[in-house]
């Protein structure tokens, strides 16, 4: 039960960071006066770079749960989509 609570709290924390990262990427794009496709491309790249540690966090959670095969793939998909990727 304790592990579940820790994992849930970690998930909420990373979701909050992902939202903050999106706002940070938006602000960086605004500083560079990017518009249209250039802005969208910049934000996508910025979010991918800032969310890379989160993907590793999902892998660590899957390893902690000793998941393999289809169960691991399903968990990774849910874990990575749990965070808002705007």
Kinemage of the C-alpha trace (Angstrom):
@kinemage 1
@onewidth
@group {chain A} dominant
@subgroup {mainchain}
@vectorlist {calphas} color= white
{ca unk a 1} P 0.000 0.000 0.000
{ca unk a 2} L 2.860 2.321 0.834
{ca unk a 3} L 4.448 1.737 -2.597
{ca unk a 4} L 1.175 2.552 -4.347
{ca unk a 5} L 0.879 5.857 -2.506
{ca unk a 6} L 4.480 6.748 -3.341
{ca unk a 7} L 3.968 5.911 -7.024
{ca unk a 8} L 0.756 7.962 -7.145
{ca unk a 9} L 2.419 10.956 -5.518
{ca unk a 10} L 5.369 10.683 -7.892
{ca unk a 11} L 2.940 10.535 -10.826
{ca unk a 12} L 1.135 13.672 -9.663
{ca unk a 13} L 4.439 15.450 -9.188
{ca unk a 14} L 5.688 14.566 -12.676
{ca unk a 15} L 2.341 15.547 -14.221
{ca unk a 16} L 2.635 18.947 -12.559
{ca unk a 17} L 6.196 19.322 -13.834
{ca unk a 18} L 5.115 18.410 -17.359
{ca unk a 19} L 2.505 21.162 -17.314
{ca unk a 20} L 5.084 23.627 -16.037
{ca unk a 21} L 7.487 22.510 -18.769
{ca unk a 22} L 4.833 23.199 -21.412
{ca unk a 23} L 4.349 26.718 -20.070
{ca unk a 24} L 8.127 27.137 -20.007
{ca unk a 25} L 8.399 25.999 -23.639
{ca unk a 26} L 5.573 28.389 -24.605
{ca unk a 27} L 7.426 31.243 -22.890
{ca unk a 28} L 10.671 30.389 -24.686
{ca unk a 29} L 8.849 30.352 -28.018
{ca unk a 30} L 7.311 33.740 -27.237
{ca unk a 31} L 10.749 35.155 -26.377
{ca unk a 32} L 11.991 34.040 -29.794
{ca unk a 33} L 8.903 35.522 -31.499
{ca unk a 34} L 8.092 32.198 -33.150
{ca unk a 35} L 4.769 31.796 -34.969
{ca unk a 36} L 2.872 29.042 -36.750
{ca unk a 37} L 4.705 25.874 -37.756
{ca unk a 38} L 8.036 27.118 -36.400
{ca unk a 39} L 6.463 27.664 -32.971
{ca unk a 40} L 4.758 24.258 -33.002
{ca unk a 41} L 7.983 22.534 -34.020
{ca unk a 42} L 9.983 24.380 -31.359
{ca unk a 43} L 7.483 23.534 -28.602
{ca unk a 44} L 7.350 19.874 -29.642
{ca unk a 45} L 11.148 19.612 -29.557
{ca unk a 46} L 11.365 21.517 -26.272
{ca unk a 47} L 8.792 19.254 -24.593
{ca unk a 48} L 10.458 16.112 -25.917
{ca unk a 49} L 13.765 17.230 -24.422
{ca unk a 50} L 12.255 18.207 -21.071
{ca unk a 51} L 10.100 15.065 -20.790
{ca unk a 52} L 12.945 12.620 -21.472
{ca unk a 53} L 13.630 12.091 -17.735
{ca unk a 54} L 9.945 11.287 -17.203
{ca unk a 55} L 10.111 8.446 -19.740
{ca unk a 56} L 13.019 7.040 -17.778
{ca unk a 57} L 10.891 7.344 -14.632
{ca unk a 58} L 8.198 5.183 -16.261
{ca unk a 59} L 10.833 2.597 -17.152
{ca unk a 60} L 12.070 2.624 -13.562
{ca unk a 61} L 8.520 2.105 -12.285
{ca unk a 62} L 8.033 -0.808 -14.705
{ca unk a 63} L 11.299 -2.365 -13.528
{ca unk a 64} L 10.282 -1.891 -9.902
{ca unk a 65} L 7.032 -3.737 -10.626
{ca unk a 66} L 9.034 -6.434 -12.456
{ca unk a 67} L 6.893 -6.093 -15.591
{ca unk a 68} L 7.860 -7.707 -18.878
{ca unk a 69} L 6.453 -8.212 -22.364
{ca unk a 70} L 2.943 -6.995 -23.103
{ca unk a 71} L 2.317 -5.985 -19.490
{ca unk a 72} L 5.372 -3.712 -19.564
{ca unk a 73} L 4.415 -2.239 -22.941
{ca unk a 74} L 0.885 -1.520 -21.715
{ca unk a 75} L 2.167 0.042 -18.494
{ca unk a 76} L 4.689 2.209 -20.359
{ca unk a 77} L 1.996 3.441 -22.757
{ca unk a 78} L -0.318 4.385 -19.891
{ca unk a 79} L 2.473 5.896 -17.814
{ca unk a 80} L 3.740 8.112 -20.633
{ca unk a 81} L 0.259 9.220 -21.681
{ca unk a 82} L -0.718 10.057 -18.092
{ca unk a 83} L 1.139 13.348 -18.369
{ca unk a 84} L -0.330 16.145 -20.455
{ca unk a 85} L 1.612 16.494 -23.694
{ca unk a 86} L 0.211 19.639 -25.245
